[in-house]
Amino acid sequence: MHYTSTRDNTLSVSSSFAITNGISVDGGLFVPTEIPRVDADFIASLVPMTYIQRARAVLSLYLTDFPKEEIEADTLGAYEKSFAHSKTAPVVNLRDNVNILELWHGPTCAFKDMALQLLPYLLTGSAKRVSGEKEIVILVATSGDTGKAALEGFKDVPGTRILVFFPNDGVSPMQKLQMTTQQGSNVGVCAIRGNFDDAQTGVKKIFTDPRVRQRLAGQNMAFSSANSINWGRLVPQIVYYFSAYAEMAAMGQIALGDRINITVPTGNFGNILAAWYAREMGLPVNRLICASNANDVLTEFLTTGHYNRNRPFHTTVSPSMDILISSNLERLLFHLCGDDSAEINRLFGQLAQTGEYTVSPALLEKIKAVFSAGCCDDEATGRTIAETFQNDGYLCDTHTAVAMTVYDAYRKATGDATPTVIASTASPYKFSAAVLGALEGKDVSGMDDFEKLARIEELTGTAAPAQLKALKNAAPRFTGVCTKEEMEQAVYSLLGIE
Ligand SMILES: *Cc1c(COP(=O)(O)O)cnc(C)c1O
């Protein structure tokens, strides 16, 4: 199996190369040249399996240059101990044929753990094959969730170091505590005086500076990236759609061969693209429903073919979906336009220059044959949280609530009653202010964070994740704050190579 670049389809590399490098030198994203197909027997065989066994079956179709024993060890390391649910990603029936796929039982209570618990293993194995025994240094700029998930994933993984920069005033107090109390012998965390863009620009500058690279090489270290366009973050996400289908069959929700719909709360288009790969591979999927918050750039694109980032940016109660450039969309367009990298260069060149592009009517038809899309505002999100708890006894977070709202509207508009799975991307306790506000019907922003957790527990009879409650008594380990200009020096001191 080979991978190519969305911006240069003459390229041919291994999965190890794609994962080690993260992004292609031409600026494109790595994609498989052929999407593996599975048959009904393959899907039937998944039903009695554990999540780890299902992961091995799906991953080995894509990571063909990984030895079998390595995939076995990697999946065990990632999923055996760090998820609080025995099924790793359980499916919960909400009502009649609507099901919730809970992707947040990992260490940081958000779906990014599903990929970031596995990525360090995939990356260290890949890097050994591609570039020898160098120590890998992961640099992350984060606006909250990704930084913590990456820290937990890379914590104490031999052969790696991880350094995270976050905007000192740009993350929630809970998110800050999650990062500054991080344990592990190979981790470093530093706050930046500035906003997320300052942190990101600083990281990019360090990452691409030949001087810094040389200095690291002198210590037998090399930078790598854990960001969401790395193929090593996408491929673990394909697994849980197969797993969800197998669970629904095991629960008697569907018979094998029946089609399902999948609804995904979407930001960077990674999660829903994984569902599209699963569908292309032969998983019986009818429609993919893309749900957005007030940042509705994808709703417009998937219905009109016009992508336009020139619009107001909204800060919402589902912040992990506050995005105007959905990077992984590039992969979908590449596949749907027949691997035409010239066309991708044209479209994304336009996006860089003018902030917009329009795909051909033929391409739009292909998109609409599979995707539906919708969006909702914060008020509707809050209403869904309150109503879903009242009517179905199920407590969901703000991102999941966006997906539920959009799904309900889709079902009402189309009458499509196909059994459906809604991806639930975070624990409701992770976004406690908005969730509690919705339940109480009033503003609770003045309340202490840990009081909010206790109040949600009291109101709903559910339990807050232990790792969030434990933060109350945790002492911060990383108290450093630096300016954008001091970031390079901070990297050296965190790595101990001053
Ligand atoms: C990252 C994230 C999303 C968006 O996922 P994409 O793959 O970027 O579309 C949705 N919900 C939560 C809670 C997230 O952390």
The ligand as an SDF file (V2000), in Angstrom:
LIG
                    3D

 15 15  0  0  0  0  0  0  0  0999 V2000
  -11.4780   18.3860   17.8440 C   0  0  0  0  0  0  0  0  0  0  0  0
  -12.9010   18.2580   18.2890 C   0  0  0  0  0  0  0  0  0  0  0  0
  -13.9830   18.2560   17.3670 C   0  0  0  0  0  0  0  0  0  0  0  0
  -13.7870   18.4490   15.8800 C   0  0  0  0  0  0  0  0  0  0  0  0
  -13.2380   17.3200   15.2550 O   0  0  0  0  0  0  0  0  0  0  0  0
  -12.5870   17.4420   13.7910 P   0  0  0  0  0  0  0  0  0  0  0  0
  -11.9350   16.1490   13.5420 O   0  0  0  0  0  0  0  0  0  0  0  0
  -11.6200   18.5860   13.8800 O   0  0  0  0  0  0  0  0  0  0  0  0
  -13.6950   17.7260   12.8370 O   0  0  0  0  0  0  0  0  0  0  0  0
  -15.2690   18.0840   17.8630 C   0  0  0  0  0  0  0  0  0  0  0  0
  -15.5010   17.9600   19.1950 N   0  0  0  0  0  0  0  0  0  0  0  0
  -14.4910   17.9630   20.1050 C   0  0  0  0  0  0  0  0  0  0  0  0
  -14.8250   17.8420   21.5590 C   0  0  0  0  0  0  0  0  0  0  0  0
  -13.1610   18.1010   19.6850 C   0  0  0  0  0  0  0  0  0  0  0  0
  -12.1670   18.1260   20.6130 O   0  0  0  0  0  0  0  0  0  0  0  0
  1  2  1  0
  2  3  1  0
  2 14  2  0
  3  4  1  0
  3 10  2  0
  4  5  1  0
  5  6  1  0
  6  7  2  0
  6  8  1  0
  6  9  1  0
 10 11  1  0
 11 12  2  0
 12 13  1  0
 12 14  1  0
 14 15  1  0
M  END
$$$$
